[in-house]
Amino acid sequence: MPGLILSLGTLPLGIYGDFWVLLIMKATIERFLYNRAGFKAYRYNNHSHSSYIVDLVGPPGIGKTTLIKALIERSLIQAENDSFDKKERVCKSRARLLSLAALNQGDIATLQRKAVKLIYDLNISQSRKGYVVDEGLSHHFANELCSMFLESPDDFKLLMQRRAVINLTASPETICSRIRIRGNKTGRLLPCHQDKSDEELVIFNTEALRGREYLATCMKEAGYPILTVNMEGARELAVDHIEVFFSSLAQR
């Protein structure tokens, strides 16, 4: 059921309606929970004494996967990403509880995916080890975190403690070009890129960059470690900046 969008207006009514809804919710949430929810979390190699969780954020197509490979080549992170037990009861029970809350949302499947990712992040944070997380909490919840920073700063501080962010940036046009190159090479586009013209992709990338830049500002104002990396420069230079950043985290 990946990508399924359930609208409350399309759900069957009647005496068995609620039961049917719960069955669909349960099946969907468990599919994401057991098969799709995990982040790729890489342990530090040379900074094992740092326990920071570093979220790597940036719009799809900006080059996060390429940068991860470069960090592995430089031996800054381990080649194999750690796996966390997605079947822990705390994940399963909380995900089901949150799936019920999704009944109040028009886009249920999206809220389910976000909820499960939030719980998976809880497992990472409880490990007390340092990780670089590809598209982690700060990536998927950038807008929500910015709202929390303004409306509930104590919750923001609690959630972001022991967390750092590497914000990848490039021009919207450059990201659009990379998306097209990847699409031509693989024959596939991410759902968020499909059926969009170049102009629409530029607008999409602009909005995504703006949201993550605002999160970087919130992190900086709150005193949390943040590094912005220009992905239009040489890859080796980006890796150099990140290596220095890792060293600074170990000294905090």
KAPEMO-V788548 format. One record per helix or strand of 3 or more residues. SS is the DSSP state (@ for helix, = for strand). FROM is the first residue (numbers start at 1). TO is the last residue. If there is no record, write none. Layout:
ss=SS from=FROM to=TO
ss=SS from=FROM to=TO
//
This chain:
ss=@ from=8 to=10
ss=@ from=17 to=36
ss== from=40 to=44
ss== from=53 to=57
ss=@ from=64 to=73
ss=@ from=89 to=104
ss=@ from=108 to=126
ss== from=131 to=134
ss=@ from=137 to=140
ss=@ from=142 to=151
ss=@ from=153 to=160
ss== from=163 to=169
ss=@ from=172 to=186
ss=@ from=198 to=222
ss== from=226 to=230
ss=@ from=235 to=250
//
